[in-house]
Amino acid sequence: MTELQAAVIDFQLQEKRRQRLGDALLAAMEAGVRQKDLVVETGYTREHIRRLVEAARKRRAEAASPDS
């Protein structure tokens, strides 16, 4: 495996982990966990959490769309 191939695989895995985190944050917020509590739990800023949650919502909407 070349360094380029390894870097591509690492990037793909990183994106999957980011998506998993966004999905978990969205689920927590839907369950009533406050954003400020998520900040304490994760160490992320409110803005970072907001971006991850919005991306998760977008993926969910795209998956539910009959056009996908």
LOKE-208415 format. One record per residue (C-alpha): residue number from 1; residue in one letter; x, y, z. Coordinates in pm, 1 decimal, decimal comma. Example, Ala and Ser with C-alpha at 12.3 -4.5 7.8 and 13.67 -1.06 7.14 Angstrom:
// LOKE-208415
<k=1	r=A	c1=1230,0	c2=-450,0	c3=780,0> .
<k=2	r=S	c1=1367,0	c2=-106,0	c3=714,0> .
This chain:
// LOKE-208415
<k=1	r=M	c1=0,0	c2=0,0	c3=0,0> .
<k=2	r=T	c1=137,0	c2=338,4	c3=-96,0> .
<k=3	r=E	c1=136,4	c2=641,1	c3=130,5> .
<k=4	r=L	c1=-134,2	c2=793,2	c3=-90,8> .
<k=5	r=Q	c1=-357,2	c2=488,2	c3=-56,0> .
<k=6	r=A	c1=-307,4	c2=487,3	c3=320,1> .
<k=7	r=A	c1=-390,1	c2=858,6	c3=337,2> .
<k=8	r=V	c1=-709,7	c2=809,0	c3=135,4> .
<k=9	r=I	c1=-822,4	c2=524,1	c3=361,2> .
<k=10	r=D	c1=-742,7	c2=729,1	c3=671,7> .
<k=11	r=F	c1=-943,6	c2=1022,7	c3=535,5> .
<k=12	r=Q	c1=-1241,9	c2=800,4	c3=458,2> .
<k=13	r=L	c1=-1236,5	c2=650,3	c3=806,3> .
<k=14	r=Q	c1=-1208,7	c2=995,9	c3=961,3> .
<k=15	r=E	c1=-1517,3	c2=1109,5	c3=769,5> .
<k=16	r=K	c1=-1712,4	c2=804,1	c3=888,4> .
<k=17	r=R	c1=-1614,3	c2=880,8	c3=1249,0> .
<k=18	r=R	c1=-1723,1	c2=1243,3	c3=1204,4> .
<k=19	r=Q	c1=-2059,0	c2=1128,7	c3=1067,5> .
<k=20	r=R	c1=-2103,9	c2=886,8	c3=1357,9> .
<k=21	r=L	c1=-2029,8	c2=1166,8	c3=1604,4> .
<k=22	r=G	c1=-2279,1	c2=1398,1	c3=1432,3> .
<k=23	r=D	c1=-2546,0	c2=1128,2	c3=1441,2> .
<k=24	r=A	c1=-2482,3	c2=1067,9	c3=1812,0> .
<k=25	r=L	c1=-2495,7	c2=1440,7	c3=1890,3> .
<k=26	r=L	c1=-2821,2	c2=1475,9	c3=1696,8> .
<k=27	r=A	c1=-2972,7	c2=1180,8	c3=1882,5> .
<k=28	r=A	c1=-2865,3	c2=1328,0	c3=2214,7> .
<k=29	r=M	c1=-3019,0	c2=1665,0	c3=2131,1> .
<k=30	r=E	c1=-3340,8	c2=1499,4	c3=2017,3> .
<k=31	r=A	c1=-3346,3	c2=1313,5	c3=2349,6> .
<k=32	r=G	c1=-3337,7	c2=1646,9	c3=2529,9> .
<k=33	r=V	c1=-2970,0	c2=1687,4	c3=2613,1> .
<k=34	r=R	c1=-2884,9	c2=2056,4	c3=2616,5> .
<k=35	r=Q	c1=-2616,1	c2=2186,6	c3=2386,4> .
<k=36	r=K	c1=-2422,1	c2=2335,0	c3=2677,7> .
<k=37	r=D	c1=-2409,2	c2=1989,6	c3=2836,7> .
<k=38	r=L	c1=-2275,5	c2=1846,5	c3=2510,3> .
<k=39	r=V	c1=-2003,7	c2=2113,9	c3=2515,0> .
<k=40	r=V	c1=-1897,2	c2=1998,4	c3=2860,5> .
<k=41	r=E	c1=-1916,4	c2=1630,2	c3=2764,1> .
<k=42	r=T	c1=-1727,2	c2=1657,5	c3=2433,5> .
<k=43	r=G	c1=-1503,8	c2=1960,6	c3=2476,8> .
<k=44	r=Y	c1=-1625,0	c2=2091,6	c3=2140,0> .
<k=45	r=T	c1=-1750,5	c2=2445,7	c3=2093,4> .
<k=46	r=R	c1=-2120,8	c2=2511,4	c3=2045,1> .
<k=47	r=E	c1=-2045,9	c2=2609,5	c3=1685,8> .
<k=48	r=H	c1=-1864,5	c2=2283,0	c3=1614,8> .
<k=49	r=I	c1=-2151,0	c2=2084,0	c3=1764,3> .
<k=50	r=R	c1=-2399,7	c2=2285,7	c3=1559,5> .
<k=51	r=R	c1=-2210,0	c2=2210,1	c3=1237,4> .
<k=52	r=L	c1=-2190,0	c2=1838,2	c3=1311,4> .
<k=53	r=V	c1=-2561,6	c2=1822,6	c3=1399,2> .
<k=54	r=E	c1=-2663,9	c2=2017,7	c3=1089,1> .
<k=55	r=A	c1=-2460,2	c2=1780,9	c3=870,1> .
<k=56	r=A	c1=-2629,3	c2=1484,1	c3=1039,0> .
<k=57	r=R	c1=-2973,2	c2=1637,9	c3=978,2> .
<k=58	r=K	c1=-2886,3	c2=1695,3	c3=613,2> .
<k=59	r=R	c1=-2768,8	c2=1335,4	c3=569,1> .
<k=60	r=R	c1=-3086,8	c2=1209,2	c3=736,4> .
<k=61	r=A	c1=-3305,4	c2=1422,7	c3=509,0> .
<k=62	r=E	c1=-3117,2	c2=1305,7	c3=199,2> .
<k=63	r=A	c1=-3151,0	c2=941,5	c3=305,0> .
<k=64	r=A	c1=-3526,6	c2=987,6	c3=355,6> .
<k=65	r=S	c1=-3573,9	c2=1163,3	c3=23,7> .
<k=66	r=P	c1=-3726,3	c2=942,2	c3=-247,8> .
<k=67	r=D	c1=-3496,2	c2=1113,0	c3=-500,4> .
<k=68	r=S	c1=-3178,8	c2=964,1	c3=-345,0> .
